[in-house]
Amino acid sequence: MIKVLLIVLAVFLLSILLVVGIGMLLPQSHVVARSMVLKQKREDIYALISEMKNAPAWRKDIEAVEEVKGEFGETLYREKSNHGLLTYRVVKREAPQKFVTTIADKDAPFGGSWIFYLVEEGGGTRLTINERGEVYNPVFRFMAKFVFGHHRTMETYLADVAKRFSEVAAVQEGVAGQI
């Protein structure tokens, strides 16, 4: 019985070491993009995504958003979700074609920015999100790469946007790297 417990413990510890080791070998930074086409005008989509304080009304994973002042007096948006609190800074507003946010929390286990592109296409609008992210913790890096995927949050976000406009999200890989 003790031998079986020692074997189980050894396999468990080896698994942890393997996850940490692989996570340390993975790059800290990543660039991922997802997009979809909606039947909506880009001004309407831009209005939805750029009014961050209204996110709890249409994003299923957001419980609350509060406006807070940053260290330089700028307005930041602190989202409360089932994952905790995360604060965002709006970096650029170019209505109705581009909107850029970045994670403002310096002590978060990850960071980066989302660049939203809104381009007229086929009588509607293609909404593309480029994520330029960093995952600092090697265990989280492993999980993001092999378990959750760097794209999962973007796909959930896009599905919520589509649902808000009573459309079905047909999410596809976007073109990463355009700025």
N, C-alpha and C positions, 0 to 999 in steps of 0.2 A: 504493500500500500504506500509506504514512504517512497519507494522507488518510482512509482507512478506519479506521485505528487512532485517529486524532484524533476521528472521528465517534463511534466506539464509546466512547471515553473521555468525550467530552462527554455522551453519552446516559447513561452510568453516573453521572457527577457530577450531572447534572440529576435523575436518579432519586433519588439520595441527598438532594439538596436538597428535592425534592418530599416525600419521606417525612418528613424532619425538619420541614419547614414545616407539613405537615398535622398531624403529631404535636403540634406546638406549639399549633395551633389547637384541638385536642381537649381536653375538660375533664380535669383531673388525676384527679378523683374519679368513681366510678361506683357504682351499686347494681344488683345483678343477683341473681336468685333462681332456684333449680331445686328441684323436689320430685318425690317418687314415693311410692306407697303400697305397703307391704309387708304380708304376712300375719302379721307378728310382733307381739308385745306391745311397747309402747313402752319398758318397763323393760329388755327384752333389747337393743333397739337402742341405748338410752341407755348401757347397760353397755359395749357394743362401742365406740361413738364416744368415750366419755369416758375410756376407759383408753388414752390416747395411746401409752404405751410398748409396747402390744401391736400397734400398727399394722403392723409388718413381717410379721406372721403372716397378714394379710388384704388389705393394700393392695399392689397389684402395683408401684407406683412408689416405694415406701419400702424402703430397704435396712436402715436401723437407726434407732432412736430412743434417745437417752440423756437422762436427767434431769440438769439442771444448775441451779445456784443463780443466781438473778437478783441484781441489785444491792441489792435490799431483802430478800434472804434467801428469796424465794418460789421455788417449784419451777417451772422452765421445761422445755420439751421441745424438744430439738434433733433435727430430722429430717435424715437423710442420704438423698438420692435421686440419680438420675443428673443432676439439675440443680444439685447441690451441697448445702450445709447451710443450713437455715432454722430459726430458733428461734421457738417459740410460747409465749404466756402464756395460761393459762386465766383468763378474766376473771369468768365466772359459771357456777355449777353449780346448776341448779334441777331436780333429778331428779324425775320422768323427763320433764319437758316442755321444758326449755331448757338449752342448753349454748353458751357463748360463748368463742371463742378470738380472740386478736389476734397479729399478727406482732410479735415483741419485738426483732428486729434493726433497729437504727436506721440502719444503713448499707446496707440492702437497696434495690434499685432500685424496689421497690414495697412497699406496706404495707396495713394494713387489718385487718378482722375478719370472721369467719364466725360467724353466729348460727344455731344449729340449733334448729328447732322440731319437737317430736314431738307430734302430735295424733291421738287415737284416731279412726279412720274406717273404717266398713264392716267391723267385726270385725278390723281390722288397725291399722296406724299410718301416717299421712302424715308423712314426714320431709322437711322443707323446710330448705334452706340459703339464707340471705341473705348475700351478700357485699357489704360496704361497703368498697370498695377504693380505693387510690390508686396510680397509676403515675407515677413522677416523671420518668423519662427519656422524651423525646418520641418516640424511635425505638421503644421498648418500647410506648408508648401506641398508636402506629400499628399495630404488630404485634398487640397485644392486641385492638384494635378490628376490624381488617380481615383478619387472618390467622388467629390462634388463637381469638379470641373470649374475652371475660371469663368465660364460662360453662364453658369446656372442663374446667378442673380440678374444678369441682363435679360435672360429669357423670361424669367418671372416678371420683371419690370415691363417688358414689351407686351406680355400677355395681359397684364393689368391695364396698360394703355389701350390695347385693342378692345378689351372688355368695356372700358369706360365709354368707348364710342360704339358699343354694341356690334363689334366686329370680332371675327375669329383671327387670332394671331397665326400667321404663317411665317414663323421665325426662320431665318436662314443665316448662314455665315455672312458676315459683312466684310468689307474691305478694311483691314486693319492698317493703321499707320497714316491715313490721310489727316492732315491738320491744316 
